[in-house]
Amino acid sequence: MELDNFGRIGILIGGPSSEREISLKSGKAVYESLSKLGMDVVAIDIKTDEVSENKNLIKSFAIDCAFIALHGRFGEDGGVQQILENLNIAYTGSDVFASSIAMDKVLSREFFEINGLDVPYYKVIEKSSFNKIGDKLADFKLPFVVKPASQGSSVGLSIVDNKELIKKAISLAFSFDEKAIIEEYISGREVTVGILDEKALPVVEIIPKNRFFDYQAKYQVGMTEYIVPARIEEKITALLQEKALKAHKILGCFGCSRVDIILKADNTAVILEVNTIPGLTQTSLLPKAAKVMGIDFARLCIKLIELAYEKAQV
């Protein structure tokens, strides 16, 4: 598509989730990049998950395509996608169904397991049964991980090293979600694989200065080293890309995603989650991997819009 044929692009930024600040940064990067190309772009700040309010807000901008730069609840869980579907507006990324499954770590893992992908051993706990979890912990050796079932950016995640921290970790997870996951702690190399236009991008190895790739490690400059492409032998790289693309397709994702994986010492690829709207600043992981393939940030944004229009025509 020629740039003149894209129409008005509305970049959906902010959102009501705990990841609002990151979404504002992603949206700003996309807005500035497309504006420099001379495209007709507007930034639409989403501040609530109230359906009618957002529907009226988006309609007021008379956009032809929505570029979704919203992370977390409402932006990645199918909420805003459903509004755009109802308004018959093309939008970037995965559809309502795939978004809602990917955001739910429990449901997505069930899809992965059924389709033969390795995931951490885990159990689900409900906030309503918080005082009855003794039997749930019997199968877990310290350390183990506790996290909300539907959050991104490692929000609410704890690594529990001793029994005194269990209650605090579970309370933290429940402050973000009604469901939480207790899972085995897996030692290995943290890697992520971006997917763009149904193709796997180069593997990124993540080496955080903190114990794990937490919120600070993700968003504070200098707290994490990223190696792109990862220094992993070719055969294992191909395996990681294959598993990541399979996870993306199992959930029905479209356009782009980023698949987080732990590579164990025996080269088993353990799938942690699929992010349907990865970070989209110029220093985020999907853009870093795309750049290695010769796709600069502006071209990446354009490609996602092209795919949005392609999806709308199906």
N, C-alpha and C positions, 0 to 999 in steps of 0.2 A: 504493500500500500504506500502511496505517496503521502507525505506528511499533511498535505493540504486536504486529504480525504478522511482524516481521522475525526473531524468534527470537534465538538467541545468535550474535553476530558476533565472529569471531576475527580480530584484526588481526595479520597476519604481518609482523614487524618484524626489522630487523637483517640477517640473512643472512651467508653466508660470503665474499662478494665484496669487492673493493677499495672498493666503495661502501657498506659497512656503516654507517658513521657517518651518511651522508645518509639511508639507509633508516630508521635509528633516529629521525631528526628527522621524516621523513614520517609514520612510524607513530605517533609521539607526538602530532603535530598531529591526525591522524585520530581517535586514541583520545580525546583531550581534547574534540574537537568532538562526537563521538557520545555520550560520557559526559554532557556537559552537557544533551543532549536526553533523558536518562534511559533510554537504550537499554542492553540487556544486552550489554556488550562486554568482551572479554578480549584482552590483548596476549600474543602468542605469539612469543617470541624464537627465531628460527631461527639456529642457530650452526654448522651443518654442512650438507653436501650429501648426507650418508649417507641413503639412501632409507628404510630400515626404521626408523631412529631418528626421522626426521621424521614418518613415518607414525604411529608410536606416540605421539609428542608431540602431534600434531594431534588424534588420536583421543581422547587423555586429557582434552581440553577440551570434548568433546561439543558442538561448534559446528554451527550450521545453515548458516552462510555464512562464507567466508573473504574478508577484505578484504586483498588483496595489496599491501603497501607495501614490497616488496623490490626494490631496484634492482640491475642487473648480473647476473652469473652466478648461475644457479640460480633467481633470482627472476623474471628476464625471459626466460630461454631455454627455457622449457617444462618445466623440471625440477620445480618445485613444483606447476605446473599438472597434470602427469601424476599426481602423488601425490593431489591433490584429486579428479581424475577417478576414480582407482581407489577412493577413499573415498566417491565419490558425493556430494561436498560442493560446493554452488554456490560460485563464486568470481568476483571482479571481474576485468575486463579480458579480454584475448584468450586464445584457446585454445592448446593445446600447439603445434599446427602453426604458427600465425601468430607466436607468441612466438619459436619457434626460428628462423624465417626472419628476422624483424626484427632479432634479436640478432646474426645473422651478416651483417656489412656487405657481404661479397662476394656471398653468395647473394641478399640483398635487392636489391642493385644490379642483379644479373642480371634479376630480376623487373621492376625499374623500366625498364631499357633495353628489354627485350622489349616492354613496354607503352607505349613512346614517351615516357618521361620523361627529362629531361636529368639526367645525373650527371657528376661530375668524371671526367676521363680518369685511369685508374688501372691499376696492375699489382699482382699479388699475389706475395708472396715467402714461402717456407717456411723455418722455422728450420733445417731439415736442409740447405738449400742456401744458407745465409747467405754462404758464401765464393765464390759463383758469380753474384753479382748485377750485375756490371759491365754486361752487356747490358740488364738491366732498367732501368738508370738513363739509358741513352743517349737515350731519348725525352723526358726531363724537363729543363726549364730551371729554374735556381734562381730564386726559392725553390720548394721543393715540400714536401709534407706526408708524414710517416710516422706511422702509427698502428696499434695492434693491430686485428685483424679483428673481435674480439668483446668490446669494452669500451664502457662509457658514461662520462659525465661528463668527457670529454676525457682520461681516464686513459691515460698512455703516449703521448700525442700530441706530436709535435715539428714545428716549421716549420724546415726546413733552408735556411739562407742561404748557407752555403759548404761546400765539399767536405770540410773537416776535421771537420764535425759529422755526416756521414752515418753513420759506424760507430756513434757514440754514440746517435744517434736510432734506428737499427735495433735495437741491443742493448736499448734501453729498451722498444721495442714488443714485442720477443721475451720480455722479462721478464714480460709479462702474457699472452702468447698464442703458440701455435705458428705462427700465420699473421699476417702483417702486410700492410698496404696502403701502397703508395707512390702518391700522387696529386698532380695538378697543384694548385698554389695558386691559388685563384680570388679575385680582388679583387671586392668588392661589399658590399652591405648584408646584415648577418646578421639574418634574421627567423625566427620560428617560428610555426607555426599549430597550435593545439590542436583536436582533434576530440572532440566529446562527443555521444554518441547519434547517430552517423553524420551529424553536421552540423559544419561548420567554424566555429570561434569567431573573434573578431576577431584580426587579425594583430598580433603583438608584434614591435617592432623592438628589437634588442639592440645596445647601444653599450658595449662593454667598455673599461675604461681600459687594460687590457693589450692586446697586439697582437691577440689573438684570444680567443674565449670559452672560456678554459681553466678548470681546476678552481678556481683561486683566484677568477677573475672570476665564476664561477657561485655560489660559496658564501661568499665574504667580503663582508660588508655594505659598500656604498659603492664596490665595484670595478666595477660595471656600472650603466649607466642603461637602464631599460626604458621604452619608449614604447608605451602601449596605449590606444586602437588606434594602430597605426603611422601616421606622417604620409606616407602613400602614396596616390596618386590612386585614385579608386574603381575604375577599370577594372583597374588592376594589383592592387589588393587582391582583387578578384574572381578574377583569374587565380591568385594565390597560394593562395587558399582552394580553388579548383578542383583545382589540382595536388596540394595537400596531401591533400585528401579522396580523390583518385585513388590516391595512394601508400598511404594507409591501407587502402583497399579492395583494392588489388592484392595486398597481403600477407594479406588476410583478417582484419584486426584488428577488434576489437569493443569497444564500450563507450567507451573513450577512448584517445587516443594524442596524441603531440606530434611534429610533423614539422618538422625543421630544414632550412632552405633558405638558399642564398645568392642574392640578387637582383643580377644583373649590371647594368652600366650600360645595356645594351641591353634591359633588362627581361626577360631570360631567367631563369626560375626553375630553379636547379640544386638538385636534391634531395640532401641529405647523408645523412639517415637518418630512420627512424621509431622513436620511443621508445614502447614499449607500456605502460610504467609511468612516466609523467612524475613529476617531483617533486611532492609533495603537502603541502608546508607552506603556511601561509597566504600566504607571499610568493613561492611558486613560480609558474612561468609559466602553466601551465594554469589554476590558480585565479585568477590575475590577469585572464586573458582571459574566464573565466566570469563574474567579478564585473562586468565591463563590460556583460555581457548580463543583469545583474540576478540572477545565480545566486551566492549567497554560499557560503562554504566548507562550511558544514554541509549546505546543499542539494545541493552538488556531491557530497559523500560519500554522501548518501542516494540520489541519482540513480544512482551507480555500483552501489550495493547492489541497487536495483530492477532494474537491467539484468542484474546477476549472476543473480538469480532468474529473470528473463525468459529468459536464455540457457539456464539449467538445464532449463527446461520444453520447449525445442525438441526 
